[in-house]
Structures are given as C-alpha cells and as structure tokens.
Amino acid sequence: MCAWRVPGWDAAGGVVGAAADGSGPAVGTPVVTVGADGAWAELRTVDTEVIGTVPEGADLGPISTLPVAAGTALRALHRIGPIPGRRVLVTGAGGGVGRFTLQLAARGGVHVTAVTSDPAQADALRALGAHEIVTDLAALQHLEQVHGVVELVGGAHMVAAHGALAENGVLASAGHVSGDGEQFPTEPFSTTAVATTARLPPTSCWTMP
C-alpha cells in the first residue's frame, strides 16, 4: 500500500528545526524549498541541498514560486542555447512561467516577443521585458523569424510558434495548458533541420531523441 503524502513542490517559510549535521540554515532563517511533495503541509522536511535562503523582509508568497515556475523558465531558455542578441518567442507569456521567461530573457539581452490571448496584459508584459506583443496567432506568420521558442500552451499555439522559427531554431515545450493536440505541416520540418521540441517537467530537463 502506498503511503498518503501531502502534495506540493515548492514552498517558502522559516526554519523551525535546523539540520542535525549543521549543513543547513539556522532556526529562524527565511528559506525557499523544493521537493517531490509536502509543500502544502504546515511543516515539511527538506534536503538541505534544495534549500535557498531568502533576503530578510522579502515577501515569501512570490518567493515560493521560484523553484518550479522560475526554474522551468530558466531550463527552457538554457535548452534553446546561447541567446544574447537573438530573438525569442514566448507563448502563454501572461502565466507564471511565461512572466519569468520574459524577465530572464530580457535580462539576457534577448529581443522577446510575448504571445498572450489577453490584450489587456500588453502593458504589464512590456514592463517585464517584452519588446513585441502578439495577441493573434495569425500574426506569427508575418513575424520576423526567431531563434528560439519557449512554448507553454500547446495545440495551435505550438504549431504557429514552430512556424516562426528560423532555420536551426529550437522550440522548448514546457507546458500544455490547452490540452489540444498538434498537427504540423511537413514542410517546416524539411526546411528547419535542427528544430527540436522538448517537453520539460517542472524540475528536470530532457531532450527527445
């Protein structure tokens, strides 16, 4: 029989019991944590290798989203490869992972295009670093081609975003909120020789063979 576990991956709080071997932060230290389960519990035990200390006075609510949402964004950008000075497209840009992706890419010297279904988010996404805002998938056909895509929606968004890739571009898929399938035309795959699609679990990175 499987033991019942409290769900949840990432959480932030204060240390109430320090590691006996002295490897972790002291009691009272604000920290952010990640693990396979337990984040929704009042207390959790975490390996000290996956604990990060938090600056005093920081809001633990937003900080708690860093391991999964920000970690996924960072891994997806790493999967694309060297990006300074290049163009990157982000679908689902208004979500948690999308917003972190915009900020990280912009800080890395990238020209970022944000795709969102909500035009009201345009100003907020520009403030996070987006240089262009796309609210209509059809507009991607006329977009200057991009070196990489961080794709978070799936379905028609993935197909349209893949069509915006330059030759040898990389598409990193880190979400599939639409739940829809994808049907790609064959021509882009014959002209984009090294266009790679990778589905990234929240705390790991792998490449399809």
C-alpha positions in Angstrom: 0.0 0.0 0.0 1.3 3.5 -0.9 1.6 5.9 2.0 -0.5 9.1 1.7 1.5 12.2 1.0 0.8 15.9 1.2 1.1 17.4 -2.3 3.0 20.4 -3.4 6.5 21.0 -4.8 7.7 24.5 -3.8 7.2 26.5 -0.6 8.7 29.2 1.4 8.8 29.8 5.2 11.0 29.9 8.2 13.3 27.2 9.6 11.9 25.7 12.8 14.3 22.8 13.1 17.9 23.0 11.8 19.7 20.0 10.2 21.5 18.0 12.9 24.7 17.9 10.8 24.8 21.6 10.6 24.6 21.6 6.8 21.5 23.8 6.5 20.4 27.3 7.6 19.8 28.1 11.3 16.5 28.2 13.1 14.5 31.3 12.1 16.1 31.8 8.7 13.6 32.5 5.9 14.0 30.0 3.1 12.6 28.7 -0.1 12.3 25.0 -0.7 11.5 22.4 -3.3 10.7 18.7 -3.1 8.6 15.9 -4.6 5.8 16.6 -2.1 4.8 18.2 1.2 4.7 21.9 0.2 1.1 22.3 1.2 1.7 21.0 4.7 2.2 23.2 7.7 5.7 21.8 8.2 7.9 19.9 5.8 11.3 18.2 5.9 13.6 19.1 3.1 17.1 18.1 2.0 19.5 20.9 2.7 20.8 20.7 -0.8 17.5 22.1 -2.1 17.0 25.0 0.3 17.7 28.6 -0.6 18.0 31.4 1.9 15.7 34.4 1.4 16.7 38.0 2.0 15.3 39.3 5.3 11.9 41.1 4.8 11.2 39.6 1.3 7.6 38.5 0.6 7.6 34.8 1.0 4.5 34.4 -1.2 6.1 35.4 -4.5 9.4 33.8 -3.4 7.7 30.4 -3.1 7.1 30.3 -6.9 10.8 30.5 -7.8 11.8 26.8 -7.8 9.2 25.5 -10.2 8.0 28.5 -12.3 11.3 30.4 -12.5 13.3 27.1 -12.6 11.2 25.9 -15.6 11.7 29.2 -17.4 15.5 29.1 -16.8 15.8 25.5 -18.0 13.7 26.2 -21.1 16.0 29.1 -22.0 19.1 27.0 -21.4 17.6 24.4 -23.7 17.4 26.9 -26.5 21.1 27.6 -26.2 23.1 30.9 -26.4 20.6 33.7 -26.7 22.1 37.2 -26.2 21.3 39.4 -29.1 18.8 36.9 -30.6 15.1 36.8 -30.9 12.9 34.5 -28.6 9.2 34.0 -28.7 7.2 33.1 -25.6 3.7 31.7 -25.7 1.4 31.8 -22.7 3.5 34.8 -21.7 0.9 36.0 -19.1 1.3 32.9 -16.9 3.7 32.3 -14.1 6.4 30.5 -16.2 5.8 32.9 -19.1 6.4 36.0 -16.9 9.6 34.6 -15.5 10.8 33.7 -19.0 10.2 37.3 -20.2 12.2 38.7 -17.4 15.1 36.3 -17.7 15.3 36.6 -21.4 15.2 40.4 -21.4 17.9 40.5 -18.8 20.0 38.2 -21.0 19.9 40.7 -23.9 17.2 39.0 -25.9 14.6 40.6 -28.2 11.5 39.0 -26.7 8.1 38.6 -28.4 5.3 37.7 -26.0 2.2 35.8 -27.1 -0.9 36.3 -25.0 -4.7 35.9 -25.6 -5.4 38.8 -23.4 -4.7 42.2 -24.9 -5.2 43.8 -21.5 -1.9 42.3 -20.4 0.2 44.1 -23.0 1.4 46.9 -20.8 2.3 44.6 -18.0 4.2 42.2 -20.3 6.1 45.1 -21.8 7.1 46.2 -18.3 8.6 42.7 -17.7 10.7 43.0 -20.8 8.7 42.1 -23.9 9.6 44.1 -27.0 6.6 42.9 -29.0 3.1 41.7 -28.0 1.2 39.3 -30.2 -2.5 38.6 -29.4 -3.5 36.9 -32.7 -1.8 33.6 -33.7 -2.2 34.5 -37.4 0.2 37.4 -36.9 3.0 35.0 -36.2 3.1 34.2 -39.9 4.4 37.8 -40.6 6.8 37.9 -37.6 10.5 38.2 -38.1 11.8 34.7 -37.6 13.0 33.8 -34.1 16.0 31.7 -32.9 14.0 30.1 -30.1 10.6 29.5 -28.7 9.5 28.8 -25.1 6.1 27.2 -25.7 3.7 26.9 -22.8 0.3 26.4 -24.3 0.4 23.5 -26.9 -2.1 22.9 -29.6 -2.4 25.7 -32.2 0.0 27.9 -30.3 2.8 25.3 -30.6 2.2 24.8 -34.3 2.1 28.6 -35.0 5.1 29.2 -32.9 7.1 26.5 -34.6 6.3 28.1 -37.9 8.0 31.3 -36.7 11.3 29.5 -36.1 14.4 30.3 -38.2 16.4 27.5 -39.7 18.2 25.5 -37.0 15.9 27.1 -34.4 14.9 25.4 -31.1 11.4 25.1 -29.6 11.3 24.1 -25.9 7.9 23.0 -24.8 7.4 23.4 -21.0 3.6 23.3 -20.7 0.4 22.2 -22.4 -2.4 24.1 -20.8 -4.6 24.0 -23.9 -4.9 20.2 -23.8 -5.2 20.2 -27.6 -3.2 18.1 -30.0 -0.8 19.3 -32.6 -0.8 18.7 -36.4 2.3 20.1 -38.1 2.7 20.6 -41.8 5.6 18.6 -43.1 7.4 21.4 -45.0 8.7 23.3 -41.9 10.4 20.1 -40.7 12.2 19.6 -44.0 13.5 23.2 -44.1 14.2 23.5 -40.4 16.8 20.8 -40.0 17.6 21.1 -36.3 14.3 22.4 -34.9 14.0 20.4 -31.7 11.0 20.0 -29.4 11.5 19.2 -25.7 8.8 18.8 -23.1 10.3 19.9 -19.8 9.0 18.6 -16.5 8.9 21.4 -13.8 12.2 20.3 -12.1 14.1 18.5 -14.9 15.3 18.9 -18.4 15.5 16.3 -21.1 15.7 16.2 -24.9 13.7 14.0 -27.2 16.0 11.6 -29.2 
